[in-house]
């Protein structure tokens, strides 16, 4: 993908990859990291992962992610997406 980002649809907050630890490698992209836990401690939110190729959205995947005091956890959403 040329670019990607995640949107917290509950808070209307757009999170770009530079806002969390880790980066894409070998076709692996982080949806979110523990670096976001302060914004959602002990809550569950809806997110959309957006992937773009040639200025076209090719991925728009919904996720439900929760957090405790230290870590985020995937509640629902695909862990693997194949782009044709």
N, C-alpha and C positions, 0 to 999 in steps of 0.2 A: 504494500500500500504506500501511496505517496505521503499520506498523513492520516492521523487518527486522533480521536479524543473521546472522552466519556462525559455524559451529561447526567447530573443528578436531577431527575425530572421533578422530584419533590421540592427541591430548593432552587431550581433553575440555575444551577451552578455548572459551568463548563470546566472540565479538568483536562488540561493538556499534558502530554507525557513528561514534559520538563517539570511538572508539579509533583512528581512522585519518584521514588527511587526505582532504579531499573530501567531498562530500555528494550526496545524490540531487537531480537536477534533471530536469525534463521527462520523468519516467518512467525515468530511468537510475539504476541502483543499483550501487554498488561492492560486489563480493564480498569483496575484500581489497585492501590497499595495501602499498607498500614499507615502510610503518611497522611491519609485522609481521616483516620479514626477520630481525631479531635473534633471534626465537624459532625460526626454522627455517633458519638459514644452512646452505647446502650440503646440504639435505635435501629430500625430497618427502613431502607429507602429503595426506591425504584431508580434504575439507571438505564441509559441507552448508550451502547458502544457504537461509535460511528467510524467507519473506515472509508477513505477516499482514494480513488485512482483516477488520474486524468480529469480532475475537477468533478467527478461523478461519485455520488455516494454508492458504494458497493456493499457495505455492511451497515445495518441498522438493527442491532440485536438488543432486546430487553433483558435486563438482569435485576434480580432482587438481591441486595447485599445488606448484611447486618454487621453490627460492630459491638464488641464488649468494651472493656476499659483499655485494651491494648491492641486488638487485632480485628481485621475485617474477616467476614466469612461469606462465601457464596451460599445463598438460600435457594435461588433458582436461576437458570440460564445455562446456555450451552457452554461447555468448556472447550469445545473445538468447532471451528467454523471453516469450511472449505469454500474458497472463492473460485468460481469457474471462469 
